[in-house]
């Protein structure tokens, strides 16, 4: 790795340079454009294979199995960063080719590649952590919603008389697909209460654990 003094000296030399004149030097200019292309909005730049990037994204999607748009976006970020890291590996090999860059630009190119590589590796790690946190939060919210909406039936209150007759004083309820609780009609339950006889108990029923009630004696 170049030292700070070497980098500063190379910068001073670069200021006095009039630009590359040889084909090798011009190839180096094209390489510099490639380095700056790492910041491009599109992940795939000219000369790269879109199908290979799509395959990378498919493999990551199969591994992470994103469940919503946010998770899909985070997986795509990981794919883009890994794709650009692979581009850096190919570009580094180009730098070391004989005559690819003049000596005054070699150290700066290596330094830029190193900084970009560190940034992308950090981006991958950060995005994976963000994906894990988001997924954990989503599952917790989903669990809370499922628990709150899992109840489908509420038992009614059944009144038993001294004549071994019984009827509902509070009808059972069911929760519809729209989330609204509705009473089950007496006709469906076959519950047709008779008028109480004069000797029937009139005290409030005692609730039982199963939702039934019995009269007090």
N, C-alpha and C positions, 0 to 999 in steps of 0.2 A: 504494500500500500504506500502511495506517495505521501511524503511529509508535507506539513503546511508550507514550509519554505519552498519546496519543490513546486507545489501547486501555484504559489504566488509568482515564482519565477516563470513558470509556464504561461501564466496569464500575461505577464509583461512581454514575453516573447510573442504571444499571440496578437497583442495589440499592434506590433510592428510588422506583422505578416500581411502580405498583400493577397493572400488566398492561395489555394492549391492550384498548381499549374499542370501537374502530371495526372495521368488517368488514375493512378493509385490515390493521389490526393483528392481528386474529385469523388472517388468512391468513398473516401472518408467523410466528405460533406454529406453524401447521401446517408451514411450511417448516422451522422448527427441528427438528421431529420427523422430517422427511425427511432432514435432515443426519445426525441420530443413527441413522437407518435404514441408513446406509452400513455400520454395524457389525453389521447383522443377519446371522443365520446363513444365511438363504436369500438367494440372489443376486437373485431377482425379488421385488419388494415389490408390494403392491396398487397397481393402476393401471398396471403395466407388462405388457408382452406376453411371455409365456413362450415363445411360438414364435420370437420374435426372438432371445431368448437362446439357444434351442436351435440356431438357425441360426448364430449366432456361434460356438458351441461346435463345430458341425460343420465350419465353415470352418477353425478353428484345428486341429482334429483332422486334417483333410485336409492341412493344411500341415505339421504336425509328425509325423503318422503314428505315434502312440504304439504301442509294441509290448507293453507289459505294464501291470499295474495302477499301478505307480509313475509311469510316464510319463503314463498317462491322468490320474492325480491332479494332476500338475504342469500339464498342459495345461488342466485344469479351473480351476486356480488362476489361470492367465493369463486365461482367459475371464471369470472373476468380477471380477478387477481391472479389465479393460478395460470390462466392463459398468458397473461403478461409476464409472469415469472418465467414461463417456458420461452417466451420471446427473448428475454434477457439472456438466457443461457445460449441461445443461438447467436445473439448479437455479440456476446463476449468472445465467442470463437472467431467471429469476423474481425474483431479488433486485433487479435493476435496474428492474423494472417500477415505475411511479409508485405510491407509497403502499404498496408491498409490505411494507416494514419501517420502523419508526420510526427516526429518526436515531441514537438511542442503541444500537440493535442492528445497524445496517447494517455498521459496521466490524468488529464481532466475527464476524458471519456470513461476511463476505468472508475474514477471517483464518482461520476454521475451514475454509472451503472450500479455501483455499490449502494449509493444512497437510495436509488429507486428500488433496488432489491429489498433493502431493509424496510422501506415504506410499504411495499406490497406484502411482504411476509407479516408485518405487523397488522396490515389490513385484514389478512386472512384470519389471523388469530382473534382479532377484535370482532370480526363479523361472526365467527363461530360462537364466541361468547354471547354476542347479542342474540343469535338464533336460539341458543340454549335458554337464555333468560326469557325471551319472548314465548318460547314453547312452554316452559314451565308455568308462566303466568296464564297463558291461554288454557292450559289443561286445568289449572285451578279454577278459573272462571267457568269453564265448562262443567266441572264437577259441582260447583255451587249451583249453577242453573239446573243441572239434572236432579240434584237433591231436592231443590225447591219445587220442581215440577213433577216429582215421581209419584206423589199421592194422587190416586185416581178415584177413591171411594171413601165416603164418610158414612158410617152406620147411623141409622136413625135411633130414636128412643121408643122402645116398645112398652106399652102399658098392659099389664096383666091384671084381670079382674078376679074376684073370688069365684066366679063361675067358670074358671079355666078358659076364659075368653081373653083375647089380646088384640090390640091394634096399635098402630103407630101414633104417638102424640107429636113426634118430630120425624118427618119422612127422611129416608136415606137420600144421599146426594151423590152424583157422579160428576166428574169434571170432563167436559167435552174437549174436542181437539182444539177449540178456540180458547181453552183455558178457563171458561166460565163454568161455575158450579151450578147444577140444576137438580131439583128434586125429582125423584122417581115417582111418577103418578101412582096414586092408590090403586087405580084400575090394574096397573101392571103388577103391583104387589099382591092383588087380590085382597086388599085390606078394606073391609066395609064395616066400620064400627057400629055396634048396636047402641041404642039409647040406654044409658045406665039404669039399672033397676034401683028401687028405693033402698035396698039393703047393701048395695055395692059400696066398697070402700072409696072414699074420696080424697084420701091423703095423697100427696105427691109421690110418684114412684121412686124407688131406690135404684139408681143406676148400677148395672153390673159391668164387669170388665168387657163382656162380649157385646156391649151396646144394648142389652135387654134391661128391663126394669121389672121389679116385682112390687106389689102393694105392701104397705106397712100393715102389720097385724097388732 
